[in-house]
Structures are given as structure tokens and as C-alpha cells.
Amino acid sequence: MKIGILGAGGIAVQMAKTVAGMKDVENYAVAARSLERAQAFAEKYGFSKAYGSYEEMLADPLVDLVYIATDWLHHFPVAKCALENGKNVAIEVPSAMNLKECWELVDLSEKNRK
């Protein structure tokens, strides 16, 4: 499984280290708000791809699962975008700002179920 991480902050570091120790899982892609930051993160933690925007990484057909590592205020819009791009999503709480947004993510994930 190829993991893509959206965000390159502290929690992303922890996830990258965790994935590196897993069998049959690969730190594949990382996206940050700047390409330079994503490239530095990718080099340091062994990712194959670095993207300077979240949308670019979400368009990569080889990303199997997206881990949302942005600050919590951006969890909902980023998760929504990932689901709209047909990606599987792992997200920590809070995943949304209210119940309506939460159900919107659930509905999108149900539509993407394969």
C-alpha cells in the first residue's frame, strides 16, 4: 500500500516514522504548501514523490491512502477533497467542525467504497 501524507509538520513526522516500520506499506508521497518543504520532508523520510500542493498529490493515481496531517482547522476541506478524488482517507479527530460536515465526509466515503 502506498501512503500519501498531506502536510509536513510534526504529526506527519510521526506518521512517516510509523509507516517506515510497517510491512507492505510504503511512504510514497508527501504534499505541503510549498514544494521545497515537501521535497525536504520526502528526502529526510524516504518518500518517492513530493508535491507542492495537496491537489497535485490527490491526482496521483498511485496513492492508495491519504493521511491528513494538516492542522485540525483544515481537516474537513482537505479530507473532502481527498474523498472527492476517490482516495481512502485516514484522519484524526476532529475530522470536521460540526455534525453536518462529519456526515458529509461519511456520505462521500460511502460513495467511494469499492
C-alpha positions as CSV (number, residue, x, y, z in Angstrom):
1,M,0.0,0.0,0.0
2,K,1.3,3.4,-0.9
3,I,0.7,6.1,1.6
4,G,0.4,9.8,0.8
5,I,0.7,12.3,3.7
6,L,-0.9,15.8,3.3
7,G,1.1,18.2,5.5
8,A,4.7,18.1,6.6
9,G,4.6,19.1,10.2
10,G,5.2,17.3,13.5
11,I,2.3,14.7,13.2
12,A,3.4,14.0,9.7
13,V,6.9,13.1,11.0
14,Q,5.4,10.6,13.5
15,M,3.3,9.0,10.8
16,A,6.2,8.8,8.4
17,K,8.3,7.0,11.0
18,T,5.4,4.7,11.9
19,V,4.8,3.7,8.2
20,A,8.6,3.2,7.7
21,G,8.4,0.3,10.2
22,M,5.4,-1.4,8.6
23,K,5.4,-4.4,6.3
24,D,3.9,-4.0,2.9
25,V,3.3,-0.2,3.4
26,E,5.3,2.5,1.7
27,N,5.9,6.2,2.4
28,Y,5.2,7.1,-1.2
29,A,4.1,10.8,-1.4
30,V,4.0,13.9,0.7
31,A,2.4,17.2,-0.1
32,A,3.0,20.5,1.6
33,R,2.0,24.1,0.9
34,S,5.4,24.6,-0.7
35,L,7.3,22.3,-3.0
36,E,10.6,23.0,-1.2
37,R,9.1,21.9,2.2
38,A,7.7,18.7,0.6
39,Q,11.0,17.9,-1.1
40,A,12.9,18.3,2.2
41,F,10.5,16.1,4.0
42,A,10.5,13.5,1.3
43,E,14.3,13.4,1.3
44,K,14.5,13.1,5.0
45,Y,11.9,10.4,5.5
46,G,12.3,8.4,2.3
47,F,9.3,9.3,0.2
48,S,9.4,8.7,-3.6
49,K,7.3,11.8,-4.5
50,A,6.9,15.4,-3.2
51,Y,4.2,17.8,-4.2
52,G,3.9,21.5,-3.7
53,S,0.1,21.3,-3.4
54,Y,-2.4,19.0,-1.9
55,E,-4.4,18.8,-5.2
56,E,-1.3,17.5,-7.1
57,M,-0.8,14.7,-4.7
58,L,-4.5,13.8,-4.7
59,A,-4.4,13.5,-8.5
60,D,-1.6,10.8,-8.3
61,P,-3.3,7.5,-9.1
62,L,-0.7,5.5,-7.2
63,V,-1.6,6.9,-3.8
64,D,-3.7,4.3,-2.1
65,L,-4.3,6.0,1.3
66,V,-4.1,9.6,2.3
67,Y,-3.2,10.5,5.9
68,I,-4.3,14.0,6.8
69,A,-1.6,15.7,8.8
70,T,-2.8,19.3,8.4
71,D,-3.8,21.4,11.4
72,W,-7.3,20.5,12.6
73,L,-9.0,23.6,11.1
74,H,-8.2,22.2,7.7
75,H,-9.2,18.6,8.3
76,F,-12.6,18.8,6.8
77,P,-11.8,20.6,3.5
78,V,-8.7,18.5,2.9
79,A,-10.5,15.2,3.7
80,K,-13.4,16.2,1.5
81,C,-11.1,17.0,-1.4
82,A,-9.3,13.6,-0.9
83,L,-12.6,11.7,-0.9
84,E,-13.8,13.6,-4.0
85,N,-10.6,12.4,-5.7
86,G,-11.5,8.8,-4.8
87,K,-8.9,8.4,-2.1
88,N,-9.1,6.4,1.1
89,V,-8.6,8.7,4.0
90,A,-7.1,8.4,7.5
91,I,-7.9,11.4,9.6
92,E,-7.6,12.1,13.3
93,V,-10.2,14.0,15.3
94,P,-11.6,16.4,15.0
95,S,-12.4,15.5,11.4
96,A,-15.0,18.2,11.0
97,M,-16.2,21.3,12.7
98,N,-19.8,20.2,13.1
99,L,-22.1,17.2,12.7
100,K,-23.2,18.3,9.2
101,E,-19.6,18.3,7.9
102,C,-19.0,14.9,9.6
103,W,-21.9,13.3,7.8
104,E,-20.8,14.8,4.6
105,L,-17.5,13.0,4.9
106,V,-19.2,9.8,5.8
107,D,-21.5,10.1,2.8
108,L,-18.5,10.8,0.5
109,S,-16.6,7.8,1.9
110,E,-19.7,5.5,1.3
111,K,-19.9,6.7,-2.3
112,N,-16.2,5.7,-2.8
113,R,-16.5,2.3,-1.2
114,K,-15.1,-0.3,-3.5
